[in-house]
C-alpha cells in the first residue's frame, strides 16, 4: 500500500537524543552569551555618556530579546527530542504487542 509507513524506533531515539543534545548545547551557549551581554556589561562598554544612553538601551533590549528567543528555541528543540524519544518507546511497545499477537498462545 502507498500509505504504509515503518518507524525504526532505534533511529527515532537516536534522532531525538540528537535534538536534545543540540538543545542542551544551545542552552549552554545562551547562558554564556547572557553573561557577556548583561545590562552591566553593556553599560561598561558604552560608558556613562548622556548621548550613549539611547544606544545602550537599544543594545540591552536587543540582547534581552535574543536571550529570550534563543531560550524559546532551546525549549522547542528539547520538546521535539523528547517527543521523538517518546514516540520511539510507543512504537517499540506496539511492536512488542503485535509480535505477541502473532505468536499466539503457544499452547
Backbone as JSON Lines, residues from 0, in Angstrom:
{"i":0,"aa":"X","n":[0.84,-1.19,0.0],"ca":[0.0,0.0,0.0],"c":[0.87,1.25,0.0]}
{"i":1,"aa":"X","n":[0.38,2.29,-0.64],"ca":[1.13,3.54,-0.73],"c":[1.2,4.25,0.63]}
{"i":2,"aa":"X","n":[0.24,4.03,1.5],"ca":[0.19,4.73,2.78],"c":[0.92,4.04,3.9]}
{"i":3,"aa":"X","n":[1.53,2.87,3.63],"ca":[2.24,2.16,4.69],"c":[3.46,2.95,5.14]}
{"i":4,"aa":"X","n":[3.73,2.81,6.42],"ca":[4.88,3.52,6.97],"c":[5.49,2.65,8.06]}
{"i":5,"aa":"X","n":[6.79,2.64,8.11],"ca":[7.5,1.9,9.14],"c":[8.4,2.86,9.89]}
{"i":6,"aa":"X","n":[8.37,2.77,11.21],"ca":[9.22,3.61,12.05],"c":[10.31,2.75,12.66]}
{"i":7,"aa":"X","n":[11.54,3.13,12.42],"ca":[12.68,2.45,13.03],"c":[12.91,3.12,14.39]}
{"i":8,"aa":"X","n":[12.44,2.46,15.44],"ca":[12.47,3.06,16.78],"c":[13.87,3.46,17.21]}
{"i":9,"aa":"X","n":[14.86,2.64,16.91],"ca":[16.22,2.96,17.33],"c":[16.72,4.24,16.66]}
{"i":10,"aa":"X","n":[16.39,4.41,15.39],"ca":[16.82,5.62,14.67],"c":[16.06,6.85,15.17]}
{"i":11,"aa":"X","n":[14.78,6.66,15.49],"ca":[13.99,7.77,16.02],"c":[14.52,8.18,17.39]}
{"i":12,"aa":"X","n":[14.9,7.21,18.2],"ca":[15.51,7.51,19.51],"c":[16.81,8.27,19.32]}
{"i":13,"aa":"X","n":[17.62,7.81,18.38],"ca":[18.9,8.48,18.1],"c":[18.68,9.92,17.65]}
{"i":14,"aa":"X","n":[17.71,10.13,16.77],"ca":[17.4,11.48,16.3],"c":[16.88,12.35,17.45]}
{"i":15,"aa":"X","n":[16.03,11.78,18.29],"ca":[15.52,12.51,19.45],"c":[16.63,12.94,20.39]}
{"i":16,"aa":"X","n":[17.57,12.03,20.64],"ca":[18.72,12.36,21.5],"c":[19.56,13.47,20.88]}
{"i":17,"aa":"X","n":[19.68,13.43,19.55],"ca":[20.44,14.47,18.85],"c":[19.79,15.84,19.06]}
{"i":18,"aa":"X","n":[18.46,15.9,18.92],"ca":[17.75,17.16,19.17],"c":[17.99,17.63,20.6]}
{"i":19,"aa":"X","n":[17.9,16.7,21.55],"ca":[18.09,17.08,22.95],"c":[19.52,17.54,23.22]}
{"i":20,"aa":"X","n":[20.49,16.9,22.57],"ca":[21.88,17.31,22.73],"c":[22.09,18.72,22.18]}
{"i":21,"aa":"X","n":[21.54,18.98,21.0],"ca":[21.67,20.31,20.42],"c":[20.94,21.35,21.27]}
{"i":22,"aa":"X","n":[19.82,20.97,21.84],"ca":[19.09,21.88,22.73],"c":[19.94,22.21,23.96]}
{"i":23,"aa":"X","n":[20.58,21.19,24.53],"ca":[21.44,21.4,25.69],"c":[22.61,22.32,25.32]}
{"i":24,"aa":"X","n":[23.24,22.04,24.19],"ca":[24.36,22.88,23.74],"c":[23.91,24.33,23.57]}
{"i":25,"aa":"X","n":[22.76,24.51,22.95],"ca":[22.23,25.86,22.75],"c":[22.0,26.54,24.09]}
{"i":26,"aa":"X","n":[21.46,25.8,25.04],"ca":[21.22,26.37,26.37],"c":[22.52,26.87,27.0]}
{"i":27,"aa":"X","n":[23.59,26.09,26.84],"ca":[24.89,26.49,27.39],"c":[25.41,27.74,26.69]}
{"i":28,"aa":"X","n":[25.26,27.8,25.37],"ca":[25.7,28.99,24.62],"c":[24.9,30.22,25.03]}
{"i":29,"aa":"X","n":[23.6,30.03,25.26],"ca":[22.74,31.16,25.68],"c":[23.18,31.66,27.05]}
{"i":30,"aa":"X","n":[23.49,30.74,27.96],"ca":[23.96,31.16,29.29],"c":[25.25,31.96,29.17]}
{"i":31,"aa":"X","n":[26.16,31.47,28.33],"ca":[27.43,32.17,28.13],"c":[27.19,33.54,27.5]}
{"i":32,"aa":"X","n":[26.36,33.58,26.48],"ca":[26.02,34.83,25.8],"c":[25.37,35.81,26.77]}
{"i":33,"aa":"X","n":[24.43,35.31,27.54],"ca":[23.72,36.16,28.5],"c":[24.68,36.78,29.51]}
{"i":34,"aa":"X","n":[25.66,36.0,29.94],"ca":[26.65,36.52,30.89],"c":[27.53,37.61,30.29]}
{"i":35,"aa":"X","n":[27.71,37.55,28.97],"ca":[28.57,38.54,28.3],"c":[27.83,39.8,27.87]}
{"i":36,"aa":"X","n":[26.52,39.72,27.75],"ca":[25.77,40.88,27.24],"c":[24.73,41.37,28.24]}
{"i":37,"aa":"X","n":[24.96,41.12,29.51],"ca":[24.04,41.62,30.52],"c":[24.07,43.14,30.57]}
{"i":38,"aa":"X","n":[23.1,43.71,31.22],"ca":[22.97,45.17,31.29],"c":[24.25,45.83,31.8]}
{"i":39,"aa":"X","n":[24.86,45.24,32.81],"ca":[26.08,45.83,33.38],"c":[27.22,45.83,32.36]}
{"i":40,"aa":"X","n":[27.38,44.73,31.62],"ca":[28.45,44.65,30.62],"c":[28.23,45.65,29.49]}
{"i":41,"aa":"X","n":[26.99,45.82,29.09],"ca":[26.69,46.77,28.01],"c":[26.95,48.19,28.49]}
{"i":42,"aa":"X","n":[26.53,48.51,29.71],"ca":[26.8,49.85,30.26],"c":[28.31,50.09,30.34]}
{"i":43,"aa":"X","n":[29.05,49.09,30.75],"ca":[30.51,49.23,30.83],"c":[31.09,49.5,29.44]}
{"i":44,"aa":"X","n":[30.53,48.86,28.43],"ca":[31.03,49.01,27.06],"c":[30.76,50.38,26.47]}
{"i":45,"aa":"X","n":[29.61,50.96,26.8],"ca":[29.25,52.25,26.22],"c":[29.59,53.42,27.13]}
{"i":46,"aa":"X","n":[29.85,53.14,28.38],"ca":[30.17,54.23,29.3],"c":[28.91,54.93,29.8]}
{"i":47,"aa":"X","n":[29.13,56.02,30.48],"ca":[28.01,56.73,31.11],"c":[27.71,58.06,30.43]}
{"i":48,"aa":"X","n":[28.13,58.24,29.21],"ca":[27.83,59.48,28.49],"c":[26.34,59.59,28.24]}
{"i":49,"aa":"X","n":[25.8,60.79,28.37],"ca":[24.37,61.0,28.15],"c":[23.96,60.57,26.75]}
{"i":50,"aa":"X","n":[24.81,60.86,25.76],"ca":[24.49,60.53,24.37],"c":[24.4,59.03,24.15]}
{"i":51,"aa":"X","n":[25.09,58.27,24.98],"ca":[25.13,56.83,24.75],"c":[23.95,56.09,25.39]}
{"i":52,"aa":"X","n":[23.14,56.76,26.17],"ca":[22.04,56.09,26.87],"c":[21.03,55.46,25.91]}
{"i":53,"aa":"X","n":[20.71,56.14,24.83],"ca":[19.75,55.59,23.86],"c":[20.33,54.35,23.18]}
{"i":54,"aa":"X","n":[21.6,54.43,22.8],"ca":[22.26,53.28,22.17],"c":[22.37,52.14,23.16]}
{"i":55,"aa":"X","n":[22.74,52.46,24.39],"ca":[22.87,51.44,25.43],"c":[21.54,50.73,25.65]}
{"i":56,"aa":"X","n":[20.48,51.5,25.75],"ca":[19.14,50.92,25.96],"c":[18.74,50.01,24.81]}
{"i":57,"aa":"X","n":[19.06,50.41,23.59],"ca":[18.76,49.6,22.4],"c":[19.52,48.27,22.44]}
{"i":58,"aa":"X","n":[20.79,48.33,22.79],"ca":[21.59,47.1,22.86],"c":[21.09,46.18,23.97]}
{"i":59,"aa":"X","n":[20.72,46.75,25.09],"ca":[20.2,45.94,26.21],"c":[18.9,45.26,25.78]}
{"i":60,"aa":"X","n":[18.02,46.0,25.13],"ca":[16.75,45.45,24.66],"c":[17.0,44.34,23.63]}
{"i":61,"aa":"X","n":[17.9,44.57,22.71],"ca":[18.24,43.58,21.69],"c":[18.8,42.31,22.33]}
{"i":62,"aa":"X","n":[19.71,42.48,23.27],"ca":[20.32,41.32,23.94],"c":[19.28,40.52,24.71]}
{"i":63,"aa":"X","n":[18.39,41.21,25.41],"ca":[17.34,40.53,26.16],"c":[16.41,39.76,25.23]}
{"i":64,"aa":"X","n":[16.09,40.36,24.08],"ca":[15.23,39.71,23.1],"c":[15.91,38.46,22.54]}
{"i":65,"aa":"X","n":[17.2,38.57,22.24],"ca":[17.94,37.43,21.71],"c":[18.0,36.29,22.72]}
{"i":66,"aa":"X","n":[18.26,36.61,23.97],"ca":[18.32,35.58,25.01],"c":[16.96,34.89,25.15]}
{"i":67,"aa":"X","n":[15.9,35.67,25.13],"ca":[14.54,35.11,25.25],"c":[14.23,34.22,24.04]}
{"i":68,"aa":"X","n":[14.52,34.7,22.84],"ca":[14.25,33.93,21.62],"c":[15.05,32.63,21.58]}
{"i":69,"aa":"X","n":[16.33,32.71,21.91],"ca":[17.16,31.52,21.92],"c":[16.73,30.54,23.01]}
{"i":70,"aa":"X","n":[16.26,31.06,24.13],"ca":[15.72,30.21,25.19],"c":[14.48,29.47,24.71]}
{"i":71,"aa":"X","n":[13.62,30.17,23.97],"ca":[12.43,29.53,23.41],"c":[12.83,28.45,22.4]}
{"i":72,"aa":"X","n":[13.83,28.72,21.59],"ca":[14.31,27.73,20.62],"c":[14.86,26.51,21.36]}
{"i":73,"aa":"X","n":[15.61,26.73,22.41],"ca":[16.14,25.62,23.22],"c":[15.01,24.74,23.72]}
{"i":74,"aa":"X","n":[13.98,25.34,24.3],"ca":[12.86,24.57,24.84],"c":[12.13,23.81,23.72]}
{"i":75,"aa":"X","n":[12.0,24.45,22.57],"ca":[11.32,23.81,21.44],"c":[12.12,22.59,20.95]}
{"i":76,"aa":"X","n":[13.42,22.75,20.76],"ca":[14.26,21.63,20.32],"c":[14.23,20.48,21.34]}
{"i":77,"aa":"X","n":[14.27,20.83,22.61],"ca":[14.23,19.82,23.67],"c":[12.89,19.09,23.64]}
{"i":78,"aa":"X","n":[11.82,19.83,23.41],"ca":[10.49,19.22,23.33],"c":[10.36,18.28,22.13]}
{"i":79,"aa":"X","n":[10.92,18.68,21.01],"ca":[10.9,17.83,19.83],"c":[11.66,16.53,20.11]}
{"i":80,"aa":"X","n":[12.84,16.67,20.7],"ca":[13.63,15.49,21.03],"c":[12.91,14.55,21.97]}
{"i":81,"aa":"X","n":[12.31,15.11,23.0],"ca":[11.56,14.29,23.95],"c":[10.37,13.61,23.3]}
{"i":82,"aa":"X","n":[9.7,14.34,22.4],"ca":[8.57,13.77,21.68],"c":[8.99,12.61,20.8]}
{"i":83,"aa":"X","n":[10.11,12.77,20.13],"ca":[10.61,11.68,19.27],"c":[10.97,10.45,20.09]}
{"i":84,"aa":"X","n":[11.62,10.68,21.2],"ca":[12.0,9.54,22.04],"c":[10.77,8.86,22.62]}
{"i":85,"aa":"X","n":[9.77,9.64,22.99],"ca":[8.52,9.06,23.49],"c":[7.81,8.26,22.4]}
{"i":86,"aa":"X","n":[7.82,8.8,21.18],"ca":[7.21,8.1,20.06],"c":[7.93,6.79,19.79]}
{"i":87,"aa":"X","n":[9.25,6.8,19.9],"ca":[10.03,5.58,19.68],"c":[9.67,4.53,20.73]}
{"i":88,"aa":"X","n":[9.5,4.94,21.99],"ca":[9.12,3.99,23.04],"c":[7.74,3.41,22.75]}
{"i":89,"aa":"X","n":[6.81,4.26,22.33],"ca":[5.47,3.79,21.99],"c":[5.51,2.82,20.82]}
{"i":90,"aa":"X","n":[6.35,3.12,19.83],"ca":[6.49,2.25,18.67],"c":[7.02,0.88,19.08]}
{"i":91,"aa":"X","n":[8.04,0.88,19.93],"ca":[8.6,-0.38,20.41],"c":[7.55,-1.19,21.18]}
{"i":92,"aa":"X","n":[6.78,-0.51,22.01],"ca":[5.74,-1.2,22.79],"c":[4.68,-1.78,21.85]}
{"i":93,"aa":"X","n":[4.28,-1.02,20.85],"ca":[3.29,-1.51,19.89],"c":[3.84,-2.69,19.11]}
{"i":94,"aa":"X","n":[5.11,-2.63,18.73],"ca":[5.74,-3.75,18.02],"c":[5.76,-5.0,18.89]}
{"i":95,"aa":"X","n":[6.05,-4.83,20.16],"ca":[6.07,-5.97,21.09],"c":[4.68,-6.6,21.21]}
{"i":96,"aa":"X","n":[3.66,-5.78,21.3],"ca":[2.29,-6.29,21.39],"c":[1.92,-7.05,20.12]}
{"i":97,"aa":"X","n":[2.27,-6.47,18.96],"ca":[1.98,-7.13,17.69],"c":[2.72,-8.47,17.59]}
{"i":98,"aa":"X","n":[3.96,-8.51,18.03],"ca":[4.73,-9.75,17.99],"c":[4.07,-10.82,18.86]}
{"i":99,"aa":"X","n":[3.6,-10.42,20.02],"ca":[2.91,-11.36,20.91],"c":[1.61,-11.86,20.29]}
{"i":100,"aa":"X","n":[0.91,-10.98,19.6],"ca":[-0.35,-11.38,18.95],"c":[-0.08,-12.42,17.87]}
{"i":101,"aa":"X","n":[0.99,-12.26,17.12],"ca":[1.31,-13.21,16.06],"c":[1.8,-14.54,16.6]}
{"i":102,"aa":"X","n":[2.41,-14.49,17.77],"ca":[2.89,-15.74,18.39],"c":[1.71,-16.59,18.84]}
{"i":103,"aa":"X","n":[0.67,-15.93,19.25],"ca":[-0.5,-16.66,19.76],"c":[-0.25,-17.14,21.18]}
{"i":104,"aa":"X","n":[-1.06,-18.06,21.59],"ca":[-0.98,-18.61,22.95],"c":[0.27,-19.44,23.16]}
{"i":105,"aa":"X","n":[0.67,-20.13,22.15],"ca":[1.8,-21.02,22.3],"c":[1.41,-22.34,22.94]}
{"i":106,"aa":"X","n":[0.11,-22.58,23.13],"ca":[-0.37,-23.82,23.77],"c":[-0.68,-24.85,22.74]}
